[in-house]
Amino acid sequence: MLTDVTRVGEWSHECHSAQWSDGVDGPRVGATFTGSYRTGRNRWSRVCTVTECVPGERFAYVTSGGFPPDS
């Protein structure tokens, strides 16, 4: 459940959707996805890169882009 980024919009108050990039259909180290966010009138997106993926143990990613830059 935690690694299915396409379902994040069901649980997050800020991130309303996420899609895997470049034809990737699931989590693996190095895979990227784009998250789309909104709060009130503000809307933005971030490209995220998976940094750790150990099924049943760990799932981590970093974000890139935006102003101010964050991760």
GIWO-V25838 format. One record per pair of residues at least 24 apart in sequence whose C-alpha atoms are under 6 Angstrom apart, sorted by the first residue. I is the first residue (numbers start at 1). J is the second residue. If there is no record, write none. Layout:
BEGIN
i:j
I:J
I:J
END
This chain:
BEGIN
i:j
14:38
14:39
28:53
29:53
END
